[in-house]
Amino acid sequence: MNLRNIAIIAHVDHGKTTLVDRLLQQSGTYRENQRVTERAMDSNDIERERGITILAKATSIVWNDTRINIVDTPGHADFGGEVERILNMVDGALVLVDAAEGPLPQTKFVVSKALRMGLRPIVVINKVDRADARANEVLNEVFDLFAALDATDEQLDFPILYGSAKQGWMSTSLEGDMDAKLEQGMTPLFDLVLKHVPQAKVEDGPFRMLGTIMEANPYLGRLITGRITSGTVKPNQAAKVLDRDGKLIETGRITKVLAFRGLERQPVEEAEAGDIVALAGLPEASVAHTICAPEVTEAIPAQPIDPPTLAMTFRVNDSPLAGTEGDKVTSRMIRDRLLREAEANVALRVTESADKDSMEVAGRGELQLAILIENMRREGYELSVSRPKVLLREEDGQTLEPIEEVVIDLDEEHSGVVVQKMSERKADLMEMKPSGGNRQRLVFHAPTRGLIGYQGELLTDTRGTAIMNRLFHAYAPYKGQIQGRRNGVLISNEAGEAVAYALWNLEDRGPMMIEPGWKVYNGMIVGEHTRDNDLIVNVLKGKKLTNIRTTSKDEAVRLTPPIRMSLEKALAYIQDDELVEVTPKSIRLRKKLLDENERKRDERAREAADA
């Protein structure tokens, strides 16, 4: 059977997973009466809740006696490591671009990787049914982007499709009868893939495969997915695993060969070169390892991955409430879990600190690390996490820091305040242009340090209308001190349960982050102070009652709703001397040093060191 391997790449929210849904439906993968979920590829809970793709996944369809393996990829820059890895499994790429938004930073990132690997792209301008669609302008922008990324003449001669994945149609032109377009559905896209994407690349020689996706299966053990470069593979076949340098990791037997058939993975008796399969039976094999026949000695070269830019310290939860909500609380458990994650996720780097109680985890961005923490708390882990810090570099005696390209789309009237806020965070305005419908597009080069925690502030400043997209740009000389959080915090002075009366009396001190009845302890952050210093408060103080009643009714306690701290918000909010305590049920903010006297001593020591 003929084989084609394609990846669907695009910026976040441009319709990749919806397009895969439509392709599966039209290719006859589903029975007529089968119940089908929307965004079928987003299989885990967090993906469904947030409406984003986090992990790259493969599926396959059959069209005109040709098997097309499709890899759905995430659109967020934080999960760019997933995209970089899977591009060596495919021979072509569908570049999806929103007909209104046009190419955005992540489009630029994935396209540059695809072009560098010599893939021939097909450009699909999606969502042309939007009221603010500007398909022809977007096409010119895409062409300019390809030219700027040094595409070859062959790559610049890309075929174009227009359509709407949601409505389920694609066409080679914008004009034409809508009913006819709906009737033919996705057929133009299938035909173009068969015509434009080359047959799956195959090399001569015995069985070899590069591992690109790893997952743990409770029944089959470790599953490694990749594309077979040469030879064939059968169950019970002897195999060995080589690392990047060609060093032997293990030898063993392949117990199962699973091929993608629609959304299901089915065991097959034999898989041939060019096909994308999952192999079970090799417990030591990992991502970027070569799985091959015993006679092979050379490893397949793996694509280098961009380095991480942000790091956080994960440590044991040592608060007074530790161990009351989660069941995985020891440093050994946390360490094993993080090392397991680093194996499967090549964009993460986990290093053990000197005190053995904490681990430093470096990744691409706040979202990637927040998703890891969220997964851990759902599995029953308790841990405390420090503020994200940027990874600096030393080159030729100069300190360098990561700079990001930031694209902000917003209503015209808010542009002044955003430019001012960004310049305070040491960002340089590179470009300012209208993007249609009284909206503007601002492009900045900003240090990653300055962007930590800016998302929430941006939405407040622009009344929720701005869209921010970020992408790592380069390392540049250190830009100096950036002003952090201006307000101090309210700190509890005792352990117990918060009382409504006490919270009501403290309202003029600043907004609260807790509700009556919540458990608090000495050193826990309960609210934000209106001034710039920290204040210790008592949230346990109840009203003293007597048996004397007056005719005037007691004042009813009416509390202002507290600030809701989500995980991302909490990570962005804390300062260097604070931690986020994460448990399966709660997210609490606390000071690193719970005792007030210790905090004062530490502050004096720091001041003496700075002087």
N, C-alpha and C positions, 0 to 999 in steps of 0.2 A: 504493500500500500504506500502511495505517495505520502510524504510527511512535510508539514510546514510548522515552524516554531515562531510565534510572535509574542511580543510583550506590548502591553497597553500602558503608555506613560503619559503623564500630564500633571498639571498643577492640582492642588487639593480642590475638590468640589467641581471639577470640570466634567464629571460624568463617566469615569472609567468603569466603576462597578455596575452602574446602570446599563452601560453598553454591553458588558459581559452577559448580564441577565437577558438582554434582547437576543444576543447571538445564540445563547443556549436555547431560548424558546423557539427561535425560527429554525434551528438546525434539527429539530425533532428530538432533542435530548429528553424532553418531558413527555409523559403520556398525555392524552387529551384531557383526561379528567384529574390529572395530578395537581395536588395543592402545592403552590409554589410560593416561597417567601420572597419578598422584595430584597434586593441586594444579597443574593444567595451566597456570594463569595465571602461576605463579612460574617465569618462564622463565630467569632468569640464574643462574649458579652459586652466587653468595653467597646468593641467596634460597632456593635448594634446600638448601644446607648449614645455614643458620641457621633455616630454617622460618619466615621472616618475609617479608612483602611490602615491597619498598622503593620500587618504581616503580608509579605508577597505570597500568593497562592497560585497553583496551576490547575487548569481544567482542560478538557479536550472535547472537540466536536468533530463530526464527520460531515463533509460537504462534497458531493460529486466524487465519491470514492477517494477523497483525500482526507487524511486525519490532520486537523489543525490543533496544535497544542497552544493554548493561550495562557499567558502569565499575567495576572492582575497585580498591580504594584501600588504601594501607598503614594500619596501626593505630598505629604508633609516633609519639609526639609530635614526634620529631626530623624525621620526614618529613611533618609537617603541611602544609608548603608545597604538596606534591603534591595533598592533599585540597582545599585552598583554591582551587587553580587549576581543578580539574576540575568543581567544583560549578556553574560557569556553563555547562557543556555539557548539564546534565540538567534534567529537570522534576519529578523525584520522587526520593525516597531511601528505601532499606530500612535502617532502623536496627536492627542486630543487637545483642542483649544476652544475655550468658551467664545461664542460669537460676539459677546458684549465686552468681556473683560480683556480678551486678547492674551498674548503670551505673558506670563508672570515669572517671578524669579525661579520657582521650582521647574517651570517649563524649560527655562534656560539651562538649569542644572542637569536635568535628565537628558535633554537633547544633546548637550555638549558631550556627555558620557557615551550616548548612543552613536554620535558621529565619530568620536574618537575610536570606537570599536569597529568602525567601517560598516555599520548597519545602514540599510536603505530605508528611510522612513516613508510612511504614508501619512499625510496630514489630513485629519478629520476635523472640520469646523463644526462643533456640536452646538446645540441649543439655538439654532437659527430661528426657532419659533418665538424667541424672546422679543418683547416689544422694543427693547433698546439694542437689538442685534445690529452689528455693522460688519457683516461678513467680509466684504471686499477690503475694507481698511485693515481688518485683522489679518487677512491673507498677506497683505503687503508687509505688516509688522513681522509675521512669521518668516517671510522671505529675508527681510533685513536681519533677523536674528540668526538664521542659518548662515548668511553671508558673514556676519560678525564672528561666528564660531568656526570660521575657516572650513566650511563644508566643501567637498569636492564637487566638480561640475555634475557628476552623476547623482550625488546626493541632493544638489540644488534643483535637479529636474524631478522634483517629487510629485506624485499624483495627488489630487485633491478631491475630497468628498465633502459634501454639505449634508447636514441632516439633524435629526433630533432623536437621541437615544431613548428619551422618555416616551415619545410618540411611536418610536419603533420604525423609523425609515431613514434611508441614506440615498443620496443621489449625486450624480457627477456635476449637476448644475443647479443653480438657485431657481431658475425659471422652470415652468412646466406645471402640469396638472397635479394638484395635491392628491386627488383620489388615486391616480396612477402610481404616485410615489408610495402612498400607504400600502397599496396592493403589492408592490414588489418588495417592500420592507427592506430587509438588510441584504438582499441579493447583490446589489452593486458592490458592497463591501467584501462579501465573500469572494466574488469574482475577481476583484482587484487584488486581494490577498494571494489568490492562486496564481495570478498573472505576474505580480510584482515581487513577491517575496520568493527568494530562491529556495530550491529544494534543500532539506536539512543537510548541513555539512557533515560529511562522513570521512574518516581517515582509515587507512589500511592498518592491519595489525591486530593483535589480540585485544581482549576486552579492557577498556579504560573508561573511567568516568570521574568527573570533578564534582565533589559534594558542594551544593549551593544552599540548600535549605535543610535544617535539622529540626526534628521534633521528637518528643518522647511519647510513645504509645504504650498504654498500660498492658496490652496483650502481646505486642510484638517487640517491645523494647525500643531501642533507638532506630529511628527511620531517617535515612539520608536520601534527599531528592536531588537529582541532577540530570544532565543530559549525557547519554552514552556517546563518547567521542569515536570509539572504534570497537569492532567485534560484537559479539552477542553475549547475553547473560541469561542463565537459567537458575532456577532454585537448586539448592544443594551444591552449587559450584564452588570450588576453592577460590579464595581471593585474598589479596593482602592490601594493607592500607599504607600509603606513603604520605609524609608531610610535604610542605612546600619545597624543602631542600632535597627531597628524595630519600629521607631517612625512614626506615621501616618502623611503623607504629605497632601493627599487629598483623597476624595471619588468622584466617578463619574460614567459615563457610557462609554463603549467603542463604538464609533460610526462606526468605520470601521475596518475590519480585512483584511489585504492585505498579500497575499502569493506570493512568488517569482515563476514565471513561465517563465523560460528563462530569457530574459532581462527585461521583463515587470513585473510589480506588479499587480496582479489581485485581486479584492475583492472576498472573499470566504464566504460561509455561516457558515462554521465551520472549525476550525483548531484543530488538536489533538496534544497530547504531543510528543515531539521530533522534531516537525517541526519548521523551522525558519520563523517567520512572523513579519510584522510591524503593530502596533496598533495606531489608531488615537482616539482623544477625551479626552485625559488627559493632560491639559495644564501645570500642575506642574511637571509631571513625567520627570525624567532625566536619565542619564547614571548611572549605579550602583544602581538604585532604583529597588525594587521588585514590580511588578504589579501582583495583586492576587485577589482571590475571597474574599468577605467581611468577611468570617469566619476565614481566615488565620491570625495568629498573629506573626509568626516568619519570618524574612527576609531571603532571600537566601544569603549566604556569598559571597561577591565580592572579586575578586582577587586584592591584593594591587598593586599599580603602583609605579615603580621606581621614586625617586624624581627628580625635575628639577635641572639643573646644571648651567644654564646661565640666566641672567636677563637683561632687558633693560627698560629704562624709556620712556614711551609714554607721550608726553605732547601736549598742544595746540600749533598750529603754530602761533608764535607771530612776524614773520618777517614783514618788510614793504610791502611785496607782499602777505600777508595773505588774504585769501578770494577771490582772483582774479581768481582762477582756479577750486576750489572745492566748493561744496555746503553744506558739513557737516563739520563744523569748530569748534563748541563749545565743551567745556570739557564734558558737559553732554552727548552729542551724542557719543563722543569717549568712554566715560566710559560705556555707555549702550552696545555699540558694543563689547567691550572687555569682559564684564561680560557674554554676550550671547555666545561668543566664548568659554569662560572657562567652561560654562555649558556642552557644547557638547564635548569639548576636555579635557579629564581627565589629560593629560600630561602637561597642562598649569596651571599656578597659577597666579591669578591677585590680587594685593593688592593696596589699595589706599594710596597715600602718604599724608603727613601732610598738604601740601599746597593746596590740593584739585584740583589743576590744572593739576596734572600729575598722572599717574598710573604706577606701576611697574609690568611688565609682565615677569614671569620666565618660561623657557621652556627647552627642551632637547638640543637645538643647534641653531646655526645661521640660518640654512636653515629653520627650523620650524618657527622661528620668522619672517624671511624674507618673507615667503609665507603668513603669517598672514598680514603683512604690505602691500604686493602686493594685496591681496584680498581687503583690506580696501581702498587702493587708487583707485581700479577699481570701488568700490561702491560710489566714490565721496568724500572720507574723505581727509581732510588736517591735517597733524600732523608733529611734529618734534620728532626725536628719538635719544636717547643718544647712546654712545658706549656700546656694550655688556660687562657686567662685570660678573665675575665668583662668584658663591655663595659659600662662605667659611663656615666652621663649626668650632665650638669650642668643644673640648672634652678633659677632664682632664687637663684643662689649656693650651692645645696645639691647635694651629690653623691648620685646615686641609683644603686641596683644592682638587677638583676633578682631577683625573688622567685618561687619555684615552689611550686605546690600539690603536696604529696607525700602519697600514700595508701599506707600500708603494711599489708598483711594478714599476720598472724602468729599463732603459738600463744600463748595467754595468758601462759604462764610466762616468755616472753622479752620481754614488753612493757616491763618496768622498765629493762633494759639499753639498749633501743632509744631510749626517751624520754631517758635520760641522755646517750647518744651524740649524739642530735639536738640537745639543748639546748646541748651543748658546741660544736656547729656553728651556734649562734645561731638555731635553729629555734624557732617558737612552736607549741605544741600547740593545735589548734583544736577537735578533736573526738576522742572515744574511745568506741567503741560495740562491742558484741558482733556478730560476723557469723556465728554458728551453728557448732556442732561444736567448742566450746572454742577458737574463734579470735576474735581481736579486729581491729578496723579502726581505725588511728590516722590522723588527718588533720593534717598540719603545714603551716605556711607557712615555707619555709626559703630562705635566700639560695643562689643557684646556686653560688657559690664554695664553700660548705660541703659541697655534694653531690658535688663532683668526687672521685672515688675512693672513695665511701662504699659502693657496691654490694657489693664483695667483702667489706668489713668486716661489713656487715649479714648476709650469708649465713653468715659465720663465727660471729657472735654468736647467730644464731637456728638454728644447725645445718642451714642450707639450707632452712628451712621458710617463710621470709618472701618475700612478693612486693611489690616496690616499683613504684609508678607515679608518674610526674612529669609536670607540665604547667606551662608558663609562666603566672604569675598576674598580676603587675604589677610596675612599678618602685616601689621604696620607699627611704627614706633609708638611707644606708650604715650597716651594723651593727657596724663596727669590726673589729679583728684577729681572725682565726680561726686556731687552732693547726693547723699543717700536720703533716707526717710527723714522728714523734718520733725515729725511729732514723736514725743516719748510714749511710753505705754503705762497702763495701770496694772500693778502687780498685787496679787493676793498675799495677805500676810499670815494666813492660817489655813489649816486643812478642814474641810467639812462640806456642807451643801449650801450653795448660794441662796440668799433670801431676797424676795421681791422688794421688801421695804428698804433694805440696804442698797440694792441696785437703783431704786427710785431716788434715794438721797444722793447718790453719786452721779446722777445724770448730767449735772452741770460741769462735771470734771471731764466728760468726754463720752463718746459712744461706746457701748459695751459689746463684747464678743461672746458673752455667755447668757444663759437664760436661768430663771429661778429653778432651783432643784438640781442644777448641774453640780457634779463633784468638782471641787477645786482643792489646791494644795499650796503651801508656802512657796513662792517663786513662780507660780503660774501666771501667765498674762491673761487678764480678764477683759481688758478694753484698751482704747487708745486715748492718751492724754491730750487735752487741747493745747498744751504747751510743749516745749521741746525737751523737757526733762522727764525722767521716770518718776512715778508716784506710787507709794505703797498704800493700798486701801484695804478696808475690811468689808468683805461682801457677805459676812455671816451675821451681821448685827441685826437682830430682830427688834420689833417694837415692844417696849415695856408696857405690859397691860396692867390695869388696876381694875378693881371691881366697881369703880365709880363711872357712871354713864352720864353723858350730857345730852341735851336735846339736839345740839348740832351734831350731825353725823360725822363719823370719822372720815377723813379724806380717803377716797378710793385710790388705790395705787394703780396708776396707768403707766405702763412702761413703753418707751420707744422700742420698736423692733431692733434686735441686735444686728451687728455686721455678721453676715454668714461667711465663714471662712472655708472655701473649698481647698483642696490640696494644692492646686497650682497657685491660688491666691496667697495661701499661707507661706509657701516656699518663696514667693516673690516679696512678701511683706517683711519677713524677719531680717534682723541685722546680724552682724558677725558674732555678737555675744548671746544669741538666742537660738533655740532649736524648735523644730516641729516634732511633736510626739504623735506618731501614727499607730493606731490600733485598729482592729477590725470594726470597732463601733464608733470611734471618735477620732477627731483631729484636734489636738490642743497645742497651744503655743506656750513656751516656757523660757525662762532664762537658763543659760548653760549652768551658771552657779546659782543654786536655789537659795542659799543663805545670803542675807543682805550684807552681813559683815564681810563675807568672802568677796562679794561683788565690789564692795568699796575698796578692799585691799588690792584686788586685781586692777581696778581703775587707777589707783595711785601708782601701782607698779608700772602700768602702761604709760602714764603721764611722765614718770621719771625716765623711762626708756626713750620716749620721744624727745625729751629735753636734752 
